[in-house]
Amino acid sequence: MLLEKYIGHYLVIELINDFPKNNSLGLYFNKEEDNLYLVKLMDVDNIGIWVEWNYKEEIIADSEGNKLDKIYIEKIKHYFLVKWDYIENVRVVDNPELNDIRMGYE
């Protein structure tokens, strides 16, 4: 597959307009804002593409479950499969400078 040579590089994926928001994709991608997303390609298979996405999570309790006085924002890498059924378009970002940047935070 053509995309296999871009594993480890960034892609711009465009999702279809009516992907289901009640699955895990809806947690990461907000279709009301935009339908173009910069993700890092981790693997390709016949079901879809495995991507890395840096996602902000609010930490409201410590590891023992005690509520914290202050809410902390933690940036956590998530890896997940985006099925071909939900992808409208894939654009390869063949720019070595971008491959050293950590995207998806803001």
C-alpha positions in Angstrom: 0.0 0.0 0.0 1.2 3.5 -0.8 0.7 4.8 2.8 3.0 2.1 4.4 6.1 4.1 3.3 4.8 7.0 5.4 4.5 5.2 8.7 5.9 7.5 11.4 5.0 10.6 9.4 2.1 13.0 9.8 -1.0 12.8 7.7 -4.0 15.1 7.3 -7.1 12.9 7.3 -10.5 14.2 6.3 -13.4 12.2 7.9 -16.7 11.6 6.2 -19.4 14.1 7.1 -21.7 11.6 8.9 -19.4 9.4 10.9 -21.0 8.0 14.1 -20.4 10.3 17.1 -21.3 7.6 19.6 -18.2 5.6 18.9 -14.6 6.2 20.1 -13.9 8.5 17.1 -16.5 10.9 18.4 -14.5 11.3 21.6 -11.4 12.5 19.8 -12.7 14.3 16.7 -15.3 17.0 17.0 -17.0 17.1 13.6 -18.7 20.4 14.4 -15.3 22.2 14.4 -13.6 20.8 11.4 -13.2 17.6 9.4 -9.4 17.8 8.8 -7.1 16.4 11.4 -3.3 16.1 11.6 -2.4 12.7 13.0 0.7 10.6 13.0 0.5 7.4 11.0 1.5 4.3 13.1 0.3 1.4 10.9 -1.9 0.6 7.9 -4.1 -2.5 7.5 -7.1 -3.6 5.5 -9.5 -2.3 8.1 -8.0 1.3 8.3 -5.1 3.3 9.6 -3.7 3.2 13.1 -2.9 6.7 14.3 -1.4 8.6 17.2 -3.3 11.5 18.6 -2.3 13.8 21.5 -5.4 14.4 23.5 -5.9 16.7 26.5 -7.5 15.2 29.6 -8.6 16.9 32.8 -7.2 15.3 35.9 -9.6 15.9 38.8 -8.6 13.2 41.3 -5.4 11.6 42.4 -4.5 7.9 42.0 -6.4 7.0 45.2 -9.6 8.8 44.0 -9.3 11.9 46.2 -10.5 15.1 44.6 -7.8 17.5 43.8 -7.9 21.2 44.8 -6.9 22.2 41.3 -7.8 20.6 37.9 -4.8 19.7 35.9 -4.6 19.3 32.2 -2.5 16.4 31.0 -1.6 15.7 27.4 -1.7 12.0 26.7 -0.9 10.1 23.6 -3.7 7.9 22.3 -3.4 5.2 19.6 -6.5 4.0 17.8 -7.8 2.7 14.5 -9.7 5.0 12.1 -11.6 2.7 9.8 -11.5 3.2 6.0 -15.3 3.6 6.1 -14.9 6.9 8.0 -12.1 8.4 5.9 -13.0 10.7 3.1 -9.5 11.7 2.1 -5.8 11.2 3.2 -3.1 13.8 2.5 0.5 13.0 3.2 2.5 15.7 4.9 5.9 14.9 3.4 7.8 17.6 5.3 10.7 16.4 7.5 10.4 19.5 9.7 6.8 18.5 10.6 7.8 15.0 11.6 9.7 16.4 14.5 6.8 18.5 15.9 4.4 17.1 18.4 0.9 17.9 17.0 -2.6 17.6 18.2 -2.2 19.4 21.5 -4.0 22.7 21.0 
